[in-house]
Structures are given as structure tokens and as C-alpha cells.
Amino acid sequence: MANKQAKQALEQFKMQAANEVGVNLNQGYNGDLTARQAGSIGGQMVKKMIESYEQGMGVSQQQK
């Protein structure tokens, strides 16, 4: 059960990141994306994960 919920949360996170960088994703197959588009989605996801981690640790922008 938790695995299915985690997969759904990751899909939602991916869709949000794609929307933020202006890439239209379809539910299911997205093999028509360019490497640049896929990379921008992945990069945005990593950026948001790092920001979330830093917020959890209490790291402020001034400490960077």
C-alpha cells in the first residue's frame, strides 16, 4: 500500500516539476520528450528536493 502511495506522490511531484519548467507531460508514456526536456524536469525535481532538505535542516539563504 505505501509503495503505491509513494509512486503516486512521485508522479505528482514529477508533473508539478514539469509544469514549472514548461514541459507538457502525458499520463503514462512520454518517450517523445527530448533529452533537454527530460533533464530540465529531473533538474527541477532535484532542486526542489534540495530546497526541502535545507528547509528541514533550518539552512537559510544567508548561510549558503
BAVEX-563818 format. One record per atom (N, C-alpha, C): residue in three letters; chain; atom name; y, z, x. Coordinates in nm, 2 decimals, padded with zeros to 4 digits. Atoms other than C-alpha are relative to their C-alpha. Example, Ala and Ser with C-alpha at 12.3 -4.5 7.8 and 13.67 -1.06 7.14 Angstrom:
# residues 2
ALA,A,N,-00.12,00.00,00.09
ALA,A,CA,-00.45,00.78,01.23
ALA,A,C,00.12,00.00,00.09
SER,A,N,-00.11,00.00,-00.09
SER,A,CA,-00.11,00.71,01.37
SER,A,C,00.11,00.08,-00.08
This chain:
# residues 64
MET,A,N,-00.12,00.00,00.08
MET,A,CA,00.00,00.00,00.00
MET,A,C,00.13,00.00,00.09
ALA,A,N,-00.12,-00.01,-00.09
ALA,A,CA,00.25,00.10,00.27
ALA,A,C,00.02,-00.13,00.08
ASN,A,N,-00.01,00.12,-00.07
ASN,A,CA,00.17,-00.22,00.46
ASN,A,C,00.07,-00.11,-00.08
LYS,A,N,-00.06,00.10,00.09
LYS,A,CA,00.26,-00.44,00.16
LYS,A,C,00.15,00.03,-00.02
GLN,A,N,-00.14,-00.03,00.02
GLN,A,CA,00.59,-00.25,00.11
GLN,A,C,00.07,-00.03,00.13
ALA,A,N,-00.07,00.03,-00.13
ALA,A,CA,00.67,-00.28,00.48
ALA,A,C,00.02,-00.15,00.02
LYS,A,N,-00.02,00.15,00.00
LYS,A,CA,00.61,-00.66,00.46
LYS,A,C,00.11,-00.05,-00.09
GLN,A,N,-00.10,00.04,00.09
GLN,A,CA,00.83,-00.69,00.16
GLN,A,C,00.14,00.04,00.05
ALA,A,N,-00.13,-00.04,-00.06
ALA,A,CA,01.11,-00.49,00.33
ALA,A,C,00.04,-00.09,00.11
LEU,A,N,-00.03,00.09,-00.11
LEU,A,CA,01.08,-00.71,00.64
LEU,A,C,00.05,-00.14,-00.05
GLU,A,N,-00.05,00.12,00.06
GLU,A,CA,01.11,-01.02,00.43
GLU,A,C,00.14,00.00,-00.06
GLN,A,N,-00.13,-00.02,00.06
GLN,A,CA,01.41,-00.89,00.25
GLN,A,C,00.11,00.01,00.11
PHE,A,N,-00.09,-00.01,-00.12
PHE,A,CA,01.57,-00.80,00.59
PHE,A,C,00.02,-00.13,00.06
LYS,A,N,-00.01,00.14,-00.06
LYS,A,CA,01.50,-01.15,00.72
LYS,A,C,00.09,-00.09,-00.09
MET,A,N,-00.09,00.08,00.09
MET,A,CA,01.66,-01.31,00.41
MET,A,C,00.14,00.04,00.01
GLN,A,N,-00.13,-00.05,-00.01
GLN,A,CA,01.96,-01.09,00.45
GLN,A,C,00.06,-00.05,00.13
ALA,A,N,-00.05,00.05,-00.13
ALA,A,CA,02.00,-01.18,00.82
ALA,A,C,00.03,-00.15,00.00
ALA,A,N,-00.02,00.15,00.01
ALA,A,CA,01.96,-01.55,00.74
ALA,A,C,00.12,-00.03,-00.08
ASN,A,N,-00.12,00.02,00.08
ASN,A,CA,02.23,-01.53,00.48
ASN,A,C,00.12,00.03,00.08
GLU,A,N,-00.11,-00.04,-00.08
GLU,A,CA,02.46,-01.35,00.72
GLU,A,C,00.04,-00.11,00.11
VAL,A,N,-00.03,00.11,-00.10
VAL,A,CA,02.43,-01.64,00.98
VAL,A,C,00.01,-00.14,-00.07
GLY,A,N,-00.02,00.13,00.07
GLY,A,CA,02.45,-01.91,00.71
GLY,A,C,-00.12,-00.09,00.00
VAL,A,N,00.12,00.08,00.00
VAL,A,CA,02.09,-02.03,00.72
VAL,A,C,-00.07,00.02,-00.14
ASN,A,N,00.06,-00.01,00.12
ASN,A,CA,01.92,-02.10,00.39
ASN,A,C,-00.15,00.00,00.02
LEU,A,N,00.14,-00.02,-00.01
LEU,A,CA,01.56,-01.97,00.38
LEU,A,C,-00.06,-00.02,-00.14
ASN,A,N,00.08,00.01,00.12
ASN,A,CA,01.30,-02.05,00.12
ASN,A,C,-00.11,00.11,00.00
GLN,A,N,00.12,-00.09,00.00
GLN,A,CA,01.03,-01.81,00.00
GLN,A,C,-00.12,-00.08,00.05
GLY,A,N,00.12,00.07,-00.05
GLY,A,CA,00.72,-01.90,00.19
GLY,A,C,00.03,-00.08,00.13
TYR,A,N,-00.01,00.09,-00.11
TYR,A,CA,00.72,-02.19,00.43
TYR,A,C,00.14,-00.04,00.04
ASN,A,N,-00.13,00.04,-00.05
ASN,A,CA,01.03,-02.25,00.65
ASN,A,C,-00.01,-00.08,00.13
GLY,A,N,00.03,00.07,-00.12
GLY,A,CA,00.88,-02.48,00.91
GLY,A,C,00.10,-00.11,00.03
ASP,A,N,-00.10,00.11,-00.02
ASP,A,CA,01.17,-02.73,00.87
ASP,A,C,00.13,00.06,00.07
LEU,A,N,-00.12,-00.05,-00.07
LEU,A,CA,01.42,-02.49,01.04
LEU,A,C,00.00,-00.04,00.15
THR,A,N,-00.01,00.03,-00.14
THR,A,CA,01.55,-02.58,01.38
THR,A,C,-00.02,00.12,00.09
ALA,A,N,00.02,-00.11,-00.09
ALA,A,CA,01.48,-02.36,01.68
ALA,A,C,00.13,00.08,00.01
ARG,A,N,-00.13,-00.07,00.00
ARG,A,CA,01.85,-02.27,01.68
ARG,A,C,00.02,00.08,-00.12
GLN,A,N,-00.02,-00.08,00.12
GLN,A,CA,01.85,-02.16,01.32
GLN,A,C,-00.10,00.12,00.00
ALA,A,N,00.10,-00.11,-00.01
ALA,A,CA,01.53,-01.95,01.37
ALA,A,C,00.05,00.10,00.10
GLY,A,N,-00.05,-00.09,-00.10
GLY,A,CA,01.68,-01.80,01.68
GLY,A,C,00.12,00.08,-00.05
SER,A,N,-00.12,-00.07,00.05
SER,A,CA,02.00,-01.71,01.51
SER,A,C,-00.04,00.11,-00.10
ILE,A,N,00.05,-00.10,00.10
ILE,A,CA,01.81,-01.53,01.23
ILE,A,C,-00.06,00.12,00.08
GLY,A,N,00.06,-00.10,-00.09
GLY,A,CA,01.60,-01.34,01.49
GLY,A,C,00.10,00.08,00.07
GLY,A,N,-00.10,-00.07,-00.07
GLY,A,CA,01.90,-01.25,01.69
GLY,A,C,00.08,00.09,-00.09
GLN,A,N,-00.08,-00.09,00.09
GLN,A,CA,02.09,-01.12,01.39
GLN,A,C,-00.09,00.12,-00.04
MET,A,N,00.09,-00.11,00.03
MET,A,CA,01.78,-00.91,01.30
MET,A,C,00.00,00.10,00.11
VAL,A,N,00.00,-00.09,-00.12
VAL,A,CA,01.77,-00.76,01.65
VAL,A,C,00.13,00.07,00.01
LYS,A,N,-00.13,-00.06,-00.01
LYS,A,CA,02.14,-00.70,01.65
LYS,A,C,00.02,00.12,-00.11
LYS,A,N,-00.01,-00.10,00.10
LYS,A,CA,02.12,-00.51,01.32
LYS,A,C,-00.09,00.12,00.02
MET,A,N,00.09,-00.11,-00.03
MET,A,CA,01.82,-00.31,01.43
MET,A,C,00.05,00.09,00.11
ILE,A,N,-00.06,-00.08,-00.11
ILE,A,CA,02.00,-00.20,01.75
ILE,A,C,00.11,00.08,-00.06
GLU,A,N,-00.11,-00.08,00.06
GLU,A,CA,02.31,-00.10,01.55
GLU,A,C,-00.05,00.12,-00.08
SER,A,N,00.06,-00.11,00.08
SER,A,CA,02.09,00.10,01.31
SER,A,C,-00.05,00.11,00.09
TYR,A,N,00.05,-00.10,-00.09
TYR,A,CA,01.92,00.28,01.60
TYR,A,C,00.11,00.08,00.07
GLU,A,N,-00.11,-00.07,-00.06
GLU,A,CA,02.25,00.36,01.77
GLU,A,C,00.07,00.09,-00.10
GLN,A,N,-00.06,-00.09,00.11
GLN,A,CA,02.39,00.50,01.44
GLN,A,C,-00.09,00.12,-00.01
GLY,A,N,00.09,-00.12,00.01
GLY,A,CA,02.08,00.72,01.42
GLY,A,C,00.01,00.09,00.11
MET,A,N,-00.01,-00.09,-00.12
MET,A,CA,02.14,00.85,01.77
MET,A,C,00.14,00.05,00.01
GLY,A,N,-00.14,-00.04,-00.01
GLY,A,CA,02.51,00.90,01.70
GLY,A,C,00.08,-00.06,00.11
VAL,A,N,-00.08,00.07,-00.11
VAL,A,CA,02.63,00.65,01.96
VAL,A,C,00.12,-00.07,-00.07
SER,A,N,-00.12,00.06,00.06
SER,A,CA,02.98,00.54,01.88
SER,A,C,00.04,-00.12,00.08
GLN,A,N,-00.04,00.12,-00.07
GLN,A,CA,03.15,00.22,01.98
GLN,A,C,00.08,00.03,00.13
GLN,A,N,-00.08,-00.04,-00.12
GLN,A,CA,03.37,00.41,02.23
GLN,A,C,-00.10,00.03,00.12
GLN,A,N,00.09,-00.04,-00.10
GLN,A,CA,03.06,00.53,02.42
GLN,A,C,-00.07,-00.12,00.06
LYS,A,N,00.07,00.12,-00.06
LYS,A,CA,02.93,00.17,02.48
LYS,A,C,00.07,-00.05,00.12
